[in-house]
Amino acid sequence: MTIKYFGDGKLKKAIIASMLAATLIVGGPSLASAEQVKLTETFEENSEEILLSADLDELKISSDSTRTNLSLTLLGADSGAVWEQEGSDQNLAFDNFSLNATSTEPGSAQVLITIAEEASPEDYSFELSLNGQPASAEVLVDGSVIVADINGQFGAYLPAPWARDARGRGIPTHYVVEGNVLTQVVEHRSNGYEYPLTADPWLGIDLIDRIERAYLAPSAYRVKVHVTPWVGSLYAVSYSSAYSIMASAGWSEVLTKLQSTFSLQMRTYISERPQYRDQYDCHAFGAPLGFATQNWDKSPSWDLEGTRSPNRDVFDWVISQCNW
């Protein structure tokens, strides 16, 4: 397990002080109504990747993530939309705009909005719910959004939105959150944009891409935890939020993927040996400096080795670079 996360001297002390303050704050829930078009994240224990399927007006995106069902209900649209399937893509067409859903990077799904004409709406609102309850959402300083349940448990991440016209020109766009309704505003009724336009609500779903294992010694494994590419975006926006998410929801997802990839026995083996969790938390703690000082791997691995002893001393984490 080799990483180059941490610096020396005063920089190290400053980093420790800032990282020890990590907390996750998300907004509270608020009720909304009107069900018309549902885009539903359904998490299934045995799937190893995100799968798309459609039935009437409902889109299901399945993953082996540990998080509960996330539903996005499109508000204010006329009924009677038509689903079409093209390979793994799902398309939902209205009179003057359409939605296209596809699986993209590991652990993510993209829902493109195609805006047909100047008369098309500028606001596209989605009601958010997790496990049948109103979700909470927080717009971060860079315009991205974290979605959580009423207890603050992580559900999904939406990077800052973009929108372009048919010639590739950027169009002003941003997210607005009111209660549990997320709205993407696309300011397209000016500046002579060329239609059709494309806007991009993009969902980061899985925190963990995949897990590999190897034998180190009798009754000891090396476990390689590959995080998804968009985890780096979380750390770039807010260290405190990212660390809290990875240390809680991320570890839960590791255990779920250990079970689905290998066996329940493997999950139990890792969960009962604290040295694995300690090394995982060390990687989550030091991840931002890894992003800043190394070329970003599309799916970097956090290596956890069963031959190491348990260790919750943050200063030891820093000094040893997670190799105590």
KAZI-V342239 format. One record per backbone hydrogen bond with DSSP energy under -0.5 kcal/mol. CO is the residue of the C=O (numbers start at 1). NH is the residue of the N-H. E is the energy in kcal/mol with one decimal. If there is no record, write none. Layout:
# KAZI-V342239
((CO & NH & E) (CO & NH & E))
This chain:
# KAZI-V342239
((8 & 11 & -0.9) (8 & 12 & -1.0) (9 & 13 & -1.8) (10 & 14 & -2.6) (11 & 15 & -2.4) (12 & 16 & -2.4) (13 & 17 & -2.3) (14 & 18 & -2.2) (15 & 19 & -2.5) (16 & 20 & -2.1) (18 & 21 & -0.9) (19 & 22 & -1.5) (30 & 180 & -0.6) (34 & 36 & -0.6) (36 & 38 & -0.5) (37 & 74 & -3.2) (38 & 40 & -0.5) (38 & 59 & -2.0) (39 & 72 & -3.3) (40 & 42 & -0.7) (40 & 61 & -2.0) (41 & 43 & -0.5) (41 & 70 & -1.2) (42 & 44 & -0.6) (42 & 63 & -0.7) (44 & 47 & -1.0) (51 & 62 & -2.3) (53 & 60 & -2.8) (55 & 58 & -1.6) (57 & 38 & -1.6) (58 & 55 & -2.1) (59 & 40 & -4.3) (60 & 53 & -1.6) (60 & 62 & -0.5) (61 & 42 & -1.5) (62 & 51 & -1.6) (63 & 44 & -1.5) (69 & 71 & -0.5) (69 & 131 & -3.3) (70 & 41 & -4.7) (71 & 73 & -0.5) (71 & 129 & -1.8) (72 & 39 & -3.1) (72 & 74 & -0.6) (73 & 127 & -2.7) (74 & 37 & -1.1) (75 & 125 & -0.5) (82 & 93 & -1.9) (84 & 91 & -2.9) (86 & 89 & -2.1) (89 & 86 & -1.5) (90 & 101 & -3.2) (91 & 84 & -2.2) (92 & 99 & -2.8) (93 & 82 & -1.3) (96 & 116 & -2.1) (96 & 117 & -0.6) (97 & 94 & -2.5) (98 & 114 & -2.6) (99 & 92 & -3.0) (100 & 112 & -2.8) (101 & 90 & -2.3) (102 & 110 & -3.2) (105 & 108 & -1.6) (107 & 205 & -2.7) (107 & 206 & -1.4) (108 & 104 & -1.1) (109 & 203 & -2.9) (110 & 102 & -2.3) (110 & 112 & -0.6) (111 & 201 & -1.2) (112 & 100 & -2.3) (112 & 114 & -0.6) (113 & 115 & -0.6) (113 & 199 & -2.7) (114 & 98 & -1.8) (114 & 116 & -0.6) (115 & 196 & -0.6) (115 & 197 & -2.7) (117 & 120 & -1.7) (122 & 186 & -3.5) (124 & 184 & -2.7) (125 & 75 & -2.6) (126 & 182 & -3.1) (127 & 73 & -2.2) (128 & 135 & -1.9) (129 & 71 & -2.9) (130 & 133 & -1.8) (133 & 130 & -2.9) (135 & 30 & -0.5) (136 & 148 & -2.7) (138 & 140 & -0.6) (138 & 146 & -2.0) (140 & 143 & -2.1) (144 & 140 & -3.2) (145 & 158 & -3.0) (146 & 138 & -1.9) (147 & 155 & -3.0) (147 & 156 & -1.5) (148 & 136 & -3.2) (149 & 152 & -2.2) (153 & 149 & -2.2) (156 & 147 & -2.8) (157 & 159 & -0.5) (157 & 204 & -3.6) (158 & 145 & -2.8) (162 & 200 & -1.8) (163 & 171 & -2.5) (164 & 198 & -2.8) (165 & 168 & -2.0) (169 & 165 & -2.0) (172 & 187 & -2.4) (174 & 185 & -3.0) (176 & 183 & -2.8) (178 & 181 & -1.7) (180 & 128 & -3.3) (180 & 182 & -0.6) (181 & 178 & -2.3) (181 & 183 & -0.5) (182 & 126 & -3.3) (183 & 176 & -2.3) (183 & 185 & -0.6) (184 & 124 & -2.0) (184 & 186 & -0.5) (185 & 174 & -1.6) (185 & 187 & -0.6) (186 & 188 & -1.8) (188 & 190 & -1.3) (190 & 193 & -0.8) (193 & 195 & -0.6) (194 & 166 & -3.0) (197 & 115 & -2.3) (198 & 164 & -2.4) (199 & 113 & -2.9) (200 & 202 & -0.7) (201 & 111 & -2.2) (202 & 159 & -0.6) (202 & 204 & -0.5) (203 & 109 & -2.5) (203 & 205 & -0.7) (204 & 157 & -1.7) (207 & 209 & -0.5) (207 & 228 & -2.2) (210 & 226 & -2.6) (212 & 224 & -2.7) (214 & 222 & -3.2) (217 & 216 & -0.5) (217 & 220 & -2.2) (220 & 216 & -2.3) (220 & 217 & -1.3) (221 & 223 & -0.6) (221 & 306 & -2.7) (222 & 214 & -1.8) (222 & 224 & -0.5) (223 & 225 & -0.7) (223 & 304 & -2.7) (224 & 212 & -2.2) (224 & 226 & -0.7) (225 & 227 & -0.7) (225 & 302 & -2.8) (226 & 209 & -2.6) (226 & 210 & -1.1) (228 & 231 & -1.7) (229 & 232 & -1.1) (230 & 234 & -1.4) (231 & 235 & -1.8) (232 & 236 & -2.0) (233 & 237 & -1.5) (234 & 238 & -2.4) (238 & 242 & -2.5) (239 & 243 & -3.1) (240 & 244 & -2.0) (241 & 245 & -2.5) (242 & 246 & -2.8) (243 & 247 & -2.5) (244 & 248 & -1.0) (245 & 249 & -0.6) (245 & 250 & -2.3) (246 & 251 & -0.8) (248 & 252 & -2.0) (249 & 253 & -2.0) (250 & 254 & -1.9) (251 & 255 & -2.1) (252 & 256 & -2.0) (253 & 257 & -2.5) (254 & 258 & -2.2) (255 & 259 & -1.7) (256 & 260 & -2.4) (257 & 261 & -2.5) (258 & 262 & -2.1) (258 & 263 & -1.2) (263 & 267 & -1.8) (264 & 268 & -2.6) (265 & 269 & -2.5) (266 & 270 & -2.2) (267 & 271 & -2.6) (268 & 272 & -1.7) (270 & 273 & -1.3) (272 & 274 & -0.6) (273 & 276 & -1.7) (273 & 277 & -0.7) (274 & 278 & -2.6) (275 & 279 & -1.9) (276 & 280 & -2.2) (277 & 281 & -2.7) (278 & 282 & -1.9) (279 & 283 & -2.1) (280 & 284 & -2.4) (281 & 285 & -2.5) (282 & 286 & -2.2) (283 & 287 & -1.0) (286 & 289 & -0.7) (286 & 290 & -1.1) (287 & 291 & -2.0) (288 & 292 & -1.8) (289 & 293 & -2.0) (290 & 294 & -1.5) (295 & 297 & -0.5) (297 & 300 & -0.8) (300 & 227 & -1.9) (301 & 303 & -0.6) (302 & 225 & -2.1) (304 & 223 & -3.2) (305 & 308 & -1.5) (312 & 314 & -0.8) (313 & 317 & -2.0) (314 & 318 & -2.1) (315 & 319 & -2.6) (316 & 320 & -2.7) (317 & 321 & -1.0) (317 & 322 & -1.5) (320 & 323 & -0.9))
